[in-house]
Amino acid sequence: MKLETIIILSPALNPGENGIVVGVAAVFCMSSVEADAQAGALWSSSDQQDGVTPEEGSRFGENHAMIQRRTRERMTLTALLESRLCPKAIVPQPEAGGLTSPKMKRRPPRTDPSRVAVASFGRAERARAQEEGAIRLGQPHAIFISGVAGFVGSKLARLFIDRGYPVVGFDNLSRGSRENLSGLLTNERFIFEKVDLSDANAVRSRFLNCHSRILISEVWHMAANSDIPAGIADASVDLRDTFLSTFNVLDSMKEVGIPFLAFASSSAVYGNLGEAPISEDVGPLLPISNYGAMKLASEALISAAVENWLDRALIFRFPNVIGVPATHGVVLDFVRKLRSTPNKLNVLGSGRQRKAYLHVNDLIDALVYLRENASERLGYYNIGPEDKGVTVSFIAETTVEAVAPGAGIEYGVEDRGWTGDVPRFSYDIAKIRALGWRPQLGSADAVRKAVVEIVGQEGHL
C-alpha cells in the first residue's frame, strides 16, 4: 500500500477529569496495526504533557485501549487507508454536547468543532484531492438527510445549509418533489440523489459514493411512508418505505462508521391510549396502524444498534405536523377538496376527533434544540404543543372560512376517519421542556397559520 498522510485529532486521557482532551498530530500509516502504534505514541506524548507519571498512566490502560478502538471505529481510519474512500482525509471531533457519548466527556474545543482541521498540503496533493472529489480544507463534514425532498427533510436541509454544513440528501420523490428543493439543487454545498431507500444495494452504493466525495458525520433519517391509510390497505408499503428504509440506512452507517443518527418517529407508536397526555415511558406500546408498527420496529433497530455499534441516537416522536411545503395531512386534504367542490366539504369521521398539532417551524426548532442540548446516548422525546389539541371540526371550519366562505360541511358518523386512525391524543412534553424548549404556537394557532400557508401553496380558488 502506498504511504498516506492522515491528519487526525488524537484522543488522550485527562487524569483530572478521567475524560478526553484533544491533541493534533500527523500520523504516517500503512495499516491499522501501525495506526495503533502511532496512537500509543501520541498517548504517551500527551500524558507527559499533562504531567501523568508512568504509574498513573498504567491505571488508565483500559481507557487507553477503549480510546484506541473508538478512534479507529469512529474516524474509520482503517477504511480511509485501505479503501481510499477519501485521500488525504481530515477528521474533526464531534460537536460538543452533540455527538459525544455521555461516557466520554470532552473539554470545550477552542475552535468551531463542526469545521475541518486545517493542514498543510502540497500543491499536487491538494489538486488531486479536489480532482477526486475529496473533502476540501476548512469545510464542515456533511449531514445526510433521507427524505430530503419531503415536508420536514427539505426544511432541515435549508437550515443546515444556512449554518454552513454541506448536505447530502436521498429521496425517492414519491411524496417529496424537486420543487421542495428549489434553490438547493444549485447550491454547491448540496448533493441530491434520487434513491429508493428500500433497495439495499442502491442505498449502499450511492451512500458510499457520497461518503467518498465528502465525509458524512451524522445522519438524519426522515424518510418514511406518510400515507397511513395506504399502509393499512397494503402492509408492504410500510414494510418497504418505513422499516426497510431504516434498516438500509443503518446498515450503510455501520459500514463506514458514522457515529450519530437522528430519527423521525411518530406518536403512532403509542397506539390508542385515549385522552390522557402521553409521556415517553408509557407502555405497553401497541400501535394500531402498520405505519406505527414499522416506526416502533425501527426504534427497536436503532436501540439494538446503539447497544452494538452506534455511538449515539436521538428518536423524535412527532405529533401531527402542519405547515409548508405540505405533502399530506388534513389541512392540505381540506384545501384540495374545496378547490374541487367549492360549495361542500366532506369530512371523514364525526369531526369530534381531537388531536395535538404542531407547526413545522416549531418542530424544526425542537429538532435542532435537542441536537444541541440532549445528552443521552439513546434519547427519545415527544415533540408537540402544550395543549390537548383541537377538533377536526375546528380545522374544517377554519379552512372553509379561508378558502370558500359559506361552503357546507358534511361529517361522517364514525368516531375516527379511517382504520388505524387514533381519534384522540395529546402529548406530555415535560421531558423536552425540562431541557428548556417550548413551542411558539399552540394547536389552534398552528392550524390557523398552516391554513393560510397551504392556501398560498395551492393557489386561490
Salt bridges, closest charged atoms under 4 A:
GLU4 OE2 - ARG84 NH1 2.48
GLU4 OE1 - LYS88 NZ 3.10
ASP36 OD1 - ARG72 NH1 2.47
GLU73 OE1 - ARG69 NH1 3.26
GLU95 OE2 - ARG371 NH2 2.45
ASP112 OD2 - ARG115 NE 3.96
GLU193 OE1 - ARG206 NH2 2.62
GLU193 OE2 - ARG213 NH1 3.81
GLU218 OE2 - ARG371 NH2 2.85
ASP227 OD2 - ARG175 NH2 2.91
ASP241 OD1 - ARG240 NE 3.16
GLU255 OE2 - ARG204 NH2 2.54
GLU275 OE2 - ARG424 NE 3.49
GLU299 OE1 - ARG317 NH2 2.65
ASP311 OD1 - ARG70 NH1 2.83
ASP311 OD2 - ARG74 NH2 2.48
ASP333 OD2 - LYS337 NZ 3.70
GLU372 OE2 - ARG163 NH1 2.94
GLU386 OE2 - ARG433 NH1 3.28
GLU386 OE2 - ARG438 NH2 2.97
ASP415 OD1 - ARG416 NE 3.64
ASP421 OD1 - LYS355 NZ 2.44
ASP445 OD1 - ARG448 NH1 2.78
GLU453 OE1 - HIS359 NE2 2.81
GLU458 OE1 - ARG336 NE 2.96
GLU458 OE1 - ARG339 NH1 3.97
